[in-house]
Amino acid sequence: MSKVTVVGAGKYGSTTAQRIAEWDIVDEVVMTDIVEGLPQGLALDMNQSRPVLGYRTMVTGTNDYADTAGSDVVVITAGLPRKPGMSRMDLLGVNAGIVRDVTTEIVKYSPDAVIIVVTNPLDQMTTLAAEVSGLPRHRVLGQAGMLDSARFANFIADVTDHDILDIAAVTLGSHGETMVPVPSLCKVGDRALADVLDEATIEELVDRTRKGGAEIVAYLKTGSAYYAPSAAAASMVRAIVEDSGAEMPVCAWMEGQYGISDVYLGVIAKLGANGVELVVEVDLTDTERLGLVEAAVAVKAKVAEMAELDT
């Protein structure tokens, strides 16, 4: 029996659970939250949509981690969302405590799970989950690159008036200020992005992509994005439970790729039943490679800041 747990029944978590259930790729999706009644009510509502949409996956809502036992994949969405004017780093202290507690409960009941972290600040929270869980680093990964790449593709479609499905966009690096959009790997149809847009326009889109989350937060006022983020997280889950070997940008542990080691960083990886099966090194321009190295340095510095919270 295949089973996925989503920790956190807020908009991000519940939408992720809904997408996984509607794809009918697992037997059960468990949604857990500290708020009594919230995951139960949402699960009941989702289950009642099964005959309408024609899928069988059962959604279970609970406040008890014991109900998550034996999960193949666990998605951690729990945490304080950003508010206008807040950076991802502003969330560090509060969300570190949440992720530490959640991860402890996860491995207690699902010691063989693959953990996907989406809680911000993403790179640091993924590092923390890996350290607390004690799992092999390839079994703990973060969701960011899929989302950032999707935002980049959407912005490219807006200015080129091209079919969104004919656009391939890639972002690497950190989820935040040191994100590294990779124009050299971006395509509009069968044409390179640089052959379609001038350098100044590309740089404008790169900057907007880096600030993509903040743009949505500014509109919403109370809350952050969840439709595109949940689509990205659910896509990672599908690649893992189906052992598909799909290649996608994720936050993965580096072991010498691009000359970078001992840090979680956004790179393209092949996903399967074991989590990250392989970090795929792609050809980058000198500028893009330098950006990736700089992102790694920045993430390491921020992880060091997180460690100081415990001293």
C-alpha positions in Angstrom: 0.0 0.0 0.0 1.5 3.4 -1.0 1.1 6.3 1.4 2.0 9.9 1.3 1.8 12.3 4.3 1.5 16.1 4.0 2.3 17.9 7.2 0.3 21.1 7.5 -3.3 21.6 6.4 -3.0 25.2 5.4 -3.6 26.3 1.9 -0.2 25.0 0.7 -0.5 21.7 2.4 -4.2 21.0 1.6 -3.8 21.9 -2.0 -0.7 19.6 -2.2 -2.8 16.8 -0.7 -5.6 17.5 -3.1 -3.4 17.4 -6.2 -1.8 14.1 -5.1 -5.1 12.5 -4.4 -6.7 13.6 -7.6 -3.8 12.1 -9.6 -4.7 8.8 -8.1 -1.1 7.7 -7.8 -1.2 6.4 -4.2 -3.6 4.5 -2.0 -3.7 7.1 0.8 -2.8 10.7 1.5 -2.6 11.6 5.2 -2.9 15.3 6.1 -1.9 16.2 9.6 -2.1 19.5 11.5 -2.0 20.8 15.0 -5.4 22.5 14.6 -8.1 20.1 15.7 -10.8 19.4 13.1 -9.0 21.2 10.3 -7.4 18.3 8.5 -10.4 16.1 9.2 -12.9 18.5 7.7 -10.7 19.1 4.6 -10.1 15.4 4.1 -13.8 14.6 4.3 -14.5 17.4 1.7 -11.8 16.0 -0.6 -13.1 12.4 -0.3 -16.6 13.5 -1.3 -15.2 14.8 -4.6 -13.9 11.3 -5.6 -17.0 10.1 -7.4 -17.2 13.5 -9.2 -13.6 13.4 -10.5 -13.2 9.7 -10.7 -10.3 8.8 -8.4 -9.9 6.3 -5.5 -7.2 7.7 -3.3 -8.4 8.1 0.3 -7.5 11.3 2.2 -7.2 10.9 6.0 -7.1 14.0 8.2 -5.5 13.7 11.6 -3.9 15.5 14.6 -1.9 12.3 15.5 1.4 11.5 13.9 0.7 7.8 14.6 -1.7 7.9 11.7 1.2 8.8 9.3 3.1 5.6 10.1 4.6 3.8 7.1 4.6 6.7 4.8 6.6 6.4 1.6 6.9 10.2 1.2 6.4 13.0 3.6 5.9 16.6 2.5 6.6 19.2 5.2 4.6 22.4 4.5 4.1 23.3 8.2 5.4 26.7 9.2 4.6 30.4 9.5 3.9 31.9 6.0 5.5 35.2 4.9 3.7 38.5 5.4 4.3 41.7 3.3 7.8 43.0 4.0 9.1 39.8 5.5 12.0 38.0 4.0 12.4 34.2 4.1 15.1 34.7 6.7 12.7 36.5 9.0 10.9 33.2 9.4 14.1 31.4 10.4 13.7 31.2 14.2 10.0 30.2 14.3 10.1 27.8 11.5 13.3 26.1 12.6 11.5 25.0 15.8 8.5 23.7 13.8 10.6 21.8 11.3 12.7 20.2 14.1 9.6 19.0 15.9 7.9 17.8 12.8 10.9 15.9 11.5 11.4 14.1 14.8 7.8 12.8 14.6 8.1 11.8 11.0 11.1 9.6 11.4 9.6 8.1 14.6 6.7 6.6 12.6 8.2 6.5 9.0 11.9 5.8 9.3 12.2 4.8 5.7 10.4 7.8 4.2 11.6 10.3 1.6 11.2 13.8 3.1 10.4 16.8 0.9 10.7 20.1 2.6 8.9 23.2 1.4 9.0 25.4 4.6 10.9 28.6 4.3 13.7 29.6 4.4 13.9 26.5 2.2 17.6 25.8 2.0 18.1 26.1 5.7 15.0 24.1 6.6 16.0 21.3 4.3 19.4 21.2 6.0 17.8 21.1 9.4 15.4 18.3 8.4 18.3 16.2 7.1 20.3 16.7 10.3 17.4 16.0 12.7 16.1 13.0 10.7 19.5 11.2 10.5 18.4 9.9 7.1 20.8 9.6 4.1 21.0 13.0 2.5 19.5 11.7 -0.8 16.3 10.9 1.1 15.8 14.5 2.2 15.3 17.2 -0.4 13.6 20.6 -0.8 11.1 22.0 -3.2 12.1 25.3 -4.8 13.6 24.9 -8.2 10.4 23.5 -9.8 8.5 26.5 -8.5 11.1 29.1 -9.5 11.5 27.6 -12.9 7.7 27.6 -13.4 7.6 31.3 -12.5 10.4 32.1 -14.9 8.6 30.2 -17.7 5.4 32.1 -17.0 7.1 35.5 -17.1 8.8 34.5 -20.4 5.4 33.5 -21.9 3.9 36.8 -20.8 6.4 38.9 -22.7 6.9 36.6 -25.8 3.2 35.7 -26.2 4.3 32.1 -26.8 2.4 29.0 -25.8 3.4 28.4 -22.2 3.9 24.7 -22.9 6.5 25.4 -25.5 8.7 27.2 -23.0 11.5 25.5 -21.0 12.9 27.5 -18.2 15.5 26.6 -15.5 16.5 28.1 -12.2 19.2 26.8 -9.9 20.9 28.0 -6.7 19.2 29.2 -3.6 15.5 29.9 -3.1 15.8 33.6 -2.6 18.1 36.4 -3.3 20.9 34.2 -4.7 18.6 32.2 -7.0 20.3 31.5 -10.3 18.0 31.6 -13.3 19.8 30.0 -16.3 18.9 31.7 -19.5 21.4 29.6 -21.5 19.2 26.5 -20.8 15.9 28.3 -21.5 14.0 27.7 -24.8 11.1 29.4 -26.5 9.9 26.7 -28.8 13.1 25.5 -30.5 14.9 28.8 -30.1 17.3 29.9 -27.4 15.9 32.6 -25.1 18.7 34.9 -26.0 17.6 34.7 -29.7 14.0 35.8 -28.7 14.6 38.5 -26.0 17.3 41.1 -25.6 19.7 41.0 -22.6 17.9 43.8 -20.7 14.5 42.1 -20.9 15.9 38.8 -19.8 17.5 40.5 -16.8 14.2 42.1 -15.9 12.5 38.7 -16.0 15.4 37.2 -13.9 14.9 39.9 -11.3 11.1 39.4 -11.3 11.6 35.6 -10.9 13.9 36.2 -7.8 11.1 38.3 -6.3 8.3 36.1 -7.5 7.1 35.0 -4.1 7.2 38.5 -2.6 5.2 39.8 -5.5 2.3 37.4 -4.7 2.6 38.1 -0.9 2.3 41.8 -1.6 -1.0 41.2 -3.5 -2.4 38.7 -1.0 -1.5 40.8 2.1 -2.2 37.8 4.5 -0.6 34.7 3.1 1.7 33.5 0.4 1.5 31.5 -2.9 0.2 28.0 -2.8 -1.3 27.0 -6.2 2.1 26.9 -8.1 4.1 25.7 -5.1 1.7 22.8 -4.4 1.9 21.8 -8.1 5.6 21.7 -7.8 5.7 19.7 -4.6 3.1 17.2 -5.9 5.1 16.7 -9.1 8.1 15.8 -7.0 6.0 13.3 -5.0 4.8 11.7 -8.2 8.3 11.3 -9.5 9.3 9.5 -6.3 6.3 7.2 -5.8 6.3 6.2 -9.5 10.1 5.8 -9.4 10.1 7.6 -12.7 13.6 9.0 -12.9 12.2 12.3 -13.9 14.7 15.1 -14.0 13.7 18.4 -12.3 15.3 21.2 -10.4 15.2 20.5 -6.6 17.2 21.4 -3.5 19.6 18.5 -3.2 22.7 17.7 -1.2 25.9 18.5 -3.1 28.9 16.1 -3.1 31.4 17.7 -5.5 29.1 18.5 -8.4 30.1 21.8 -10.0 33.0 21.8 -7.5 30.5 22.3 -4.6 30.2 20.1 -1.5 28.5 19.8 1.8 25.5 22.1 1.2 21.9 21.8 0.0 21.5 23.7 -3.2 19.1 24.0 -6.1 20.3 21.8 -9.0 18.7 19.5 -11.6 18.3 16.0 -10.2 16.9 12.7 -11.2 14.2 11.6 -8.7 13.1 8.1 -7.9 12.0 5.8 -5.1 15.2 6.7 -3.1 14.6 10.4 -3.4 17.5 12.0 -5.3 18.9 9.3 -7.5 21.5 11.5 -9.2 22.4 15.2 -9.4 22.6 16.0 -13.1 25.4 18.4 -14.0 24.5 20.6 -17.0 26.6 22.9 -19.1 26.5 26.4 -17.6 28.1 29.7 -18.8 30.9 31.1 -16.6 28.5 33.7 -15.2 25.9 31.1 -14.3 28.5 28.7 -12.7 29.8 31.6 -10.7 26.3 32.4 -9.5 25.8 28.8 -8.4 29.1 28.9 -6.4 28.1 32.2 -4.8 24.7 30.8 -3.9 26.4 27.9 -2.2 28.5 30.2 -0.2 25.4 32.3 0.8 23.5 29.2 1.9 26.4 27.9 4.0 26.5 31.3 5.7 22.8 31.2 6.4 23.0 27.6 7.7 25.7 28.9 10.1 23.3 31.6 11.3 20.7 28.9 12.0 23.2 27.0 14.0 23.8 30.0 16.2 20.1 29.9 17.2 20.9 26.7 19.2 23.9 28.2 21.0 
